[in-house]
Amino acid sequence: FVQIKQSVNSGYMENIEADLVDDGYLPCEGWSPDYFTTFDIECIMSQFKHSEERVYHNLATIATLSSDKCQRGFTRRDETFESSVVMVSEMVEYLLDVRDKLRHLVPDCIRQGIDFYTHRLKTKLSMTKSLTEDNNEEKRASFHELAHFRKKLKYLQSFLRLNVYSWYGETYDVPVVYPMLAFAFWGRLGERAEGINIIKRGAGYMLLEAMGISFRDFKNYTAPM
């Protein structure tokens, strides 16, 4: 029996939270809105039309529960694929409303930070003043500084995203609803479908997110119990 421990040693380890607190764009280190949603699906076993021996998991209902104890259920109207797309689309519409509710809870300082670092990345200006003859002129940001801006921006933007968790979602829930979710997201994003982010592992989906909604497996994105 061999134990292996992996560690990272570096002379410079960035503490993004501390930097953002110092910059005034985060209330405190470890701050979180503590707002999320969970979902669970129920399926019926249906037979394939051309094979009586083979069956598949046919999505029937979806239930959601948010951290503020709001519950919502969705039921398909018939056994057609179109009805399952309608049901999942209704769930996505509901989750978009929940996402907007979450964003109202985010402090103004975080939004200000998002605007600030977005502007810095767009203009590529440094945080420090130039020491040339033209005093008080801002100089161009270095590659390292721009990378630091991106990390801070991505961190702040994560607070505007609604995390939707499911138990064993990677191997069951998300793969079952994925075809309908794809229709729902692509129908809204159209040519902007590159905004859909997917992380696969084998036949499962570790992550599926778009439009500020992130479907995740509870076990992959939370601390050990």
Solvent accessible surface area in square Angstrom, and as a share of the most:
residue,aa,sasa,rsa
1,F,225,0.94
2,V,124,0.71
3,Q,153,0.68
4,I,159,0.81
5,K,185,0.78
6,Q,166,0.74
7,S,79,0.51
8,V,114,0.65
9,N,144,0.74
10,S,63,0.40
11,G,94,0.90
12,Y,130,0.50
13,M,132,0.59
14,E,52,0.23
15,N,78,0.40
16,I,37,0.19
17,E,46,0.21
18,A,24,0.19
19,D,45,0.23
20,L,0,0.00
21,V,49,0.28
22,D,120,0.62
23,D,52,0.27
24,G,43,0.42
25,Y,38,0.14
26,L,5,0.03
27,P,62,0.39
28,C,65,0.39
29,E,98,0.44
30,G,56,0.54
31,W,50,0.18
32,S,53,0.34
33,P,33,0.21
34,D,110,0.57
35,Y,25,0.09
36,F,80,0.33
37,T,0,0.00
38,T,45,0.26
39,F,7,0.03
40,D,79,0.41
41,I,8,0.04
42,E,105,0.47
43,C,32,0.19
44,I,83,0.42
45,M,109,0.48
46,S,17,0.11
47,Q,107,0.48
48,F,80,0.33
49,K,196,0.83
50,H,183,0.82
51,S,32,0.21
52,E,141,0.63
53,E,164,0.74
54,R,151,0.55
55,V,73,0.42
56,Y,81,0.31
57,H,91,0.41
58,N,14,0.07
59,L,4,0.02
60,A,19,0.15
61,T,45,0.26
62,I,3,0.01
63,A,56,0.43
64,T,5,0.03
65,L,82,0.41
66,S,5,0.03
67,S,45,0.29
68,D,52,0.27
69,K,168,0.71
70,C,59,0.35
71,Q,144,0.64
72,R,116,0.42
73,G,54,0.52
74,F,10,0.04
75,T,89,0.52
76,R,30,0.11
77,R,161,0.59
78,D,72,0.38
79,E,126,0.56
80,T,69,0.40
81,F,87,0.36
82,E,118,0.53
83,S,8,0.05
84,S,3,0.02
85,V,27,0.16
86,V,67,0.38
87,M,0,0.00
88,V,0,0.00
89,S,22,0.14
90,E,60,0.27
91,M,0,0.00
92,V,0,0.00
93,E,85,0.38
94,Y,32,0.12
95,L,0,0.00
96,L,21,0.10
97,D,94,0.49
98,V,11,0.06
99,R,38,0.14
100,D,57,0.29
101,K,93,0.40
102,L,2,0.01
103,R,65,0.24
104,H,156,0.69
105,L,98,0.49
106,V,7,0.04
107,P,38,0.24
108,D,100,0.52
109,C,31,0.18
110,I,0,0.00
111,R,90,0.33
112,Q,104,0.46
113,G,0,0.00
114,I,21,0.11
115,D,96,0.50
116,F,48,0.20
117,Y,0,0.00
118,T,64,0.37
119,H,96,0.43
120,R,29,0.11
121,L,35,0.17
122,K,168,0.71
123,T,40,0.23
124,K,90,0.38
125,L,40,0.20
126,S,1,0.01
127,M,88,0.39
128,T,74,0.43
129,K,113,0.48
130,S,15,0.10
131,L,175,0.87
132,T,84,0.49
133,E,169,0.76
134,D,83,0.43
135,N,113,0.58
136,N,119,0.61
137,E,92,0.41
138,E,66,0.30
139,K,98,0.41
140,R,159,0.58
141,A,14,0.11
142,S,64,0.41
143,F,171,0.71
144,H,102,0.45
145,E,33,0.15
146,L,19,0.09
147,A,29,0.22
148,H,23,0.10
149,F,4,0.02
150,R,122,0.44
151,K,99,0.42
152,K,13,0.05
153,L,22,0.11
154,K,154,0.65
155,Y,58,0.22
156,L,0,0.00
157,Q,83,0.37
158,S,33,0.21
159,F,19,0.08
160,L,29,0.15
161,R,65,0.24
162,L,0,0.00
163,N,33,0.17
164,V,0,0.00
165,Y,26,0.10
166,S,5,0.03
167,W,128,0.45
168,Y,114,0.43
169,G,0,0.00
170,E,13,0.06
171,T,97,0.56
172,Y,74,0.28
173,D,5,0.03
174,V,2,0.01
175,P,37,0.23
176,V,28,0.16
177,V,0,0.00
178,Y,46,0.18
179,P,58,0.36
180,M,12,0.05
181,L,0,0.00
182,A,16,0.13
183,F,121,0.50
184,A,2,0.02
185,F,1,0.01
186,W,103,0.36
187,G,65,0.63
188,R,72,0.26
189,L,15,0.07
190,G,42,0.41
191,E,172,0.77
192,R,146,0.53
193,A,22,0.17
194,E,142,0.64
195,G,45,0.43
196,I,22,0.11
197,N,64,0.33
198,I,60,0.31
199,I,72,0.37
200,K,107,0.45
201,R,130,0.48
202,G,70,0.67
203,A,94,0.73
204,G,5,0.05
205,Y,29,0.11
206,M,41,0.18
207,L,11,0.05
208,L,2,0.01
209,E,29,0.13
210,A,4,0.03
211,M,55,0.24
212,G,21,0.20
213,I,0,0.00
214,S,0,0.00
215,F,0,0.00
216,R,27,0.10
217,D,1,0.01
218,F,60,0.25
219,K,95,0.40
220,N,49,0.25
221,Y,68,0.26
222,T,49,0.28
223,A,79,0.62
224,P,136,0.85
225,M,194,0.86
